[in-house]
Amino acid sequence: MQEVNAQPATEPTPALAPQANQILAEPATVAACTRDYEQAADVRQTLAAQEARQR
């Protein structure tokens, strides 16, 4: 009799497989940091709005 909760042994899906660290893949240069800062303007704006509502 097979156990009810038994699951077949499978390989991890690609989404669960270890991935290269994207943060470590690129050196921290002034240009890269400036680009990241500019790209995150909407995130900072959203965070500021959320913090303002909590006060």
C-alpha angles and dihedrals in degrees: 000000000000119000113255096229096043113128126192117255108255137172116255115268116252090254090059097042116103112273131202113267106254092197093058094041093072124053117241102251129162089248093051092047092048091050092049091049092050092047092053097056092108091051092052090048092051092047092049090051092050092049091048091055091053094057 
